[in-house]
Amino acid sequence: MSGKCPVMHGGNTSTGTSNKDWWPEGINLDILHQHDRKTNPMDPDFNYREEVKKLDVQALKNDLRKLMVDSQEWWPADWGSYVGMFIRVAWHSAGSYRLADGRGGGGTGNQRFAPLNSWPDNVNTDKGRRLLWPIKKKYGNKVSWADLMVLSGTIAYEVAGLKTYGFAFGREDIWHPEKDIYWGDEKEWLAPSDERYVDVDKPDTMENPLAAVQMGLIYVNPEGVNGQPDPQKTAEQVRETFARMAMNDEETAALTAGGHTIGKCHGNGDADELSAEPEAADVEYQGIGWMNTKGRGVGRDTVVSGIEGAWTKNPTQWDMGWFDMLFNHEWELKKSPAGAWQWEPVDIAEDDMPVDVEDPSIRRKPIMTDADMAMKVDPVYNDICRKFMNDPEYFSETFAKAWFKLTHRDLGPKARYIGPDVPAEDLIWQDPVPAGSIAYCEEVVKQKIAESGLSIGEMVSTAWDSARTYRGSDMRGGANGARIRLAPQNDWPGNEPERLAKVLDVYERISAETGASIADVIVLGGSVGIEKAAKAAGHDVHVPFLKGRGDATDEMTDADSFAPLEPLADGFRNWQKQDYVVKPEEMLLDRAQLMGLTGPEMTVLIGGMRVLGTNHGGTRHGVFTDREGQLTNDFFVNLTDMGNTWKPAGNNLYEIRDRQTDTVKWTASRVDLVFGSNSLLRSYAEVYAQDDNGEKFVNDFVAAWTKVMNADRFDVA
């Protein structure tokens, strides 16, 4: 034992058995408390959205343009240009976005951290970030890594000759890996696609919310389904994967063609000779991975995907070369020097070949991936590509808009966009909302709501249902716009359409009479209900309110893209659409995280919602009070009372019985009881059950409620 430290320090790389290892069925609240203030090196009062407004945007863009052609000896640029490199950095940053839960994407600079920095599909994006470092260092706090990576790809396209659609700043960096994103449960990189599908031949059976076909890929396998070339099968996976990223067929074809117009694949070497990925590399690599340990490993000898070659004759220029190459040649399967499947032209004139990345006197065979061939083989994609070929200007415009969408899809509504290059046009995927009136009397509206005959439960539930769609992952949803009135939300079972229609009928009349938007009336209705319930419990409170929400229309609403926002469960209203494999409390945590709530905020909202009578369908589960309609801490008082016992009574159903008489006092769901069973949640519940914290409970509930109602008010942030 000589020479060994006698103490296992907390910083040791092997932490041994964790709580999760010992108790794998326990819920993990870490997703609610990620990105803690203690992880952030910036000053507490640092505001990136204000700092970036001081940025000299033109100077930054000029520096990026210079970098594109400033080849570095340590990582030489292909053909003396880094345009392909930075397009890939930006693409693979933004391309992890998926529509189902809004997670992923380039909005947080998460490519700097595991697992993304070490994904097989992100090989050598680490080199791109190191090439960007001098620029990041120069502009410092005025530009985030998230903004810089995405901007670098946009500038790269401009340098290549594309007229881009625009760019917006406003992405704020995180400072440690995200814990809330489920990338799949495979235990190895690039495990067969079958593990993600009920049937791999039916792409729509892929597990939700995933979009990529294999662990460690951004999209699809470039060699084919499970690495077996078959362009039509690949086309079907491409269609499903891109749809899950909010792209239609035309956008998908444009992105495929435009993405492969620039740059090349790298596979001229042996992948077994590469060092470990960044997260596994030893300290001397300084966070750089995939370095060749035996040969040059740069320039023409680089290994990335394993496929080797450029798609077009002029890989640093924006042109129609991809279409010319794909549609004007017949293709056959070959193996790259690294052993990867790729398509090569059966016959091609030497003058039509791209030149070597280092020696322009040498010509190299062009290649296509299985995804490229899919654009030719699939009849729908083929028709779209021919339309582009007949109208190059239309192709460039379509690609530019699709690229803008790809790189801004998770940035949220247009109100969050910053900078001189923000497009004036409102796009439907930005979920536009018109400005609402502020020229009305709040108290008059509240008085009319109070006299309308609606119950506290009806008012609070309607406001909650309108606001709970918000998800901080991509800043979509929320109460602004009052889209709960519109399809598809007005028919979601979780919104109780019959009750919703009754309440909206009242609110529409009040809106017409007062000039307040329906969106504002909905939120004010919740305020009226809460203030009334608090007063009944002996507390005079005022729920803070921000005027100015607007009312969206059907024409402003992409109904299909709103479908994924439908709640399948809402523990706050003690409801599930059906039984699921995951536990109700796990679904509660997921929704709370998407809404940006902390553990204490989630806890206090649950306790308040139960006593206010907001349960879906009017069920009594979790209503641990005989004072329903009063904003009391009774839920926590009775949950933590050892005078009670808790007994299973059916599927997700429990009875709360008097310990002495065994009489049933209340019923409960798993979501209710987890606040007494989980040690962390119980610690919060006990705070709110204390005799001296009745007022704190009310104040904390109002604060958490206000946070939910205002989560999407970027127009006044």
Secondary structure, DSSP 8 states (H G I E B T S, - for coil): -TTS-SS--TT-S---S-HHHH-TTS--GGGGS-S-GGG--S-TT--HHHHGGG--HHHHHHHHHHHHT--BTTB--GGG--HHHHHHHHHHHHTT--TTT---SSTT-GGGSTTGGG-GGGTTHHHHHHHHHHHHHHHGGGS-HHHHHHHHHHHHHHHHT-------B-----SS--SS------SSTT--GGGGBSSTTSGGGB-TT--SSSTT-SS--TT-BTTB--HHHHHHHHHHHHHTTT--HHHHHHHHHHHHHS-EE-BSS-GGGB---TTTS-GGGTT----BSSS--SGGG-BSSS--EESSSSTTS-SSHHHHHHHTS-EEEEE-TTS-EEEEESS--GGGS-B-SS-TTSB----B-HHHHHHHHSHHHHHHHHHHHH-HHHHHHHHHHHHHHHHHTTS-SGGG-BSTT--SS--GGG---------S-HHHHHHHHHTS---HHHHHHHHHHHHTT-BTTTTB-SSTB-GGGSTTGGG-GGG-HHHHHHHHHHHHHHHHHH---HHHHHHHHHHHHHHHHHHHTT------------B--GGG--HHHHGGGS-SEEGGGTEESS--SS-HHHHHHHHHHHTT--HHHHHHHHHHHHHTT--GGG--TT---S-TTS--SHHHHHHT-TTEEEEEEETTEEEEEETTT--EEEEE-HHHHHHHHSHHHHHHHHHHHSGGGHHHHHHHHHHHHHHHHTTT-TT--
